[in-house]
Amino acid sequence: MPARLATVLLLAAGLVGCKTAGRAGASEPAVVLDPEGPGTTGVGDLPILRQKAAMGLVDVVRAELAPRLAEAPAAGPDPGRDALRALAIELALRQDDQPAALEQLQLLARDLDRLGPSASGAERARWHILHGALLSAQQRYAEARGQDLEALAAIDLTREPGLAGDAFRGLARGQLGLGQPDKALESVRRAMAVHKDSLALFEDGVLAVDILLAAGQPIEAVITAGKLYDDAIATVGPSTLAHAEALAAASSATFATGDLEAAITFLTDARKIWGELQAARSDPSLPLSAHLERRLGELEVVTQRASANSAAPAK
């Protein structure tokens, strides 16, 4: 385990490159559900919190996590506290609230430092995965890839399939950022092979669509997006953030095949849900999903351009 992880974060992950943004509440998943024991923070509702975030209640969940983390014991091993902190980091990064993610990551590093050699491989792996996610958000993909490789080296992949899947997903994200879609595709498929949780598999699928498009496999991207759509409806429900993410993925994939009409239809439906979710928020200063907001903006540009070109009279 790196010495003085909090110092490493200050020097290497710092606020350099972080966006300064308003905080939504007070604050891809690297969360291990350990059994609750004496003296540990309760996390029995963690799956419910993740489900609520997938529905679009990201702000609400982050606001719920803040007091629970503040009340959690600051010293000693506490798997429940660490699981809640990991979720807080993931949701902050989902909204690209990098300063909030860094703050929680430093606290997680502090707790690991206090454990010293007694820290488990799973605890070290969780830190590496979350650190890698922050580095990816800063577009420091080579460093992010290194963190995910460290995570994979710290655990027995057969005994920690959830963490292994999260590390493989992070590795795939870094490889995609480095322009290595073929390697990224192999990594995300390994993530999907070991993940058991339906929401984790959904996040794998969202990334897989991006990777397949980068790899020049639009038909496979359409197939993956179709499954993503079915999973969003079955697992999370209609008119949710997950539903909008699946529709946007389908729009990207069908556009890549040349089916402009389908792409526009999916985009229109995704934007409708996105607009409704945003309108229901009391503080829209941060997007519910920075990735989805970016995808919708890009799709708006390319579909409008393609529509204009198809409507232009032939010379």
Buried (B, 14 or more C-beta within 10 A) or exposed (E): BBEBBBEBBBEEBEEEEBBEBEBBBBBBBBBBBBEEEEEBBEBEEBBEBBBBBBBBBBBBBBBBBBEBBEEBEEEEBBBBBBBBBBBBBBBBBBBBBBBBBBBBBBBBBBBBBEBEEEBBBBBBBBBBBBBBBBBBBBEBBEBBBBBBBBBBEBBEBEEBBBBBBBBBBBBBBBBBBBEBBEBBBBBBBBBBEBBEBBBBBBBBBBBBBBBBBBBEBBEBBBBBBBBBBEBBBEBBEEBBBBBBBBBBBBBBBBBBEEBBEBBBBBBEBBBEBBEEBEEEBEEBEBBBBBBBBEBBEEBBEBBEEBBEEEEEEEE
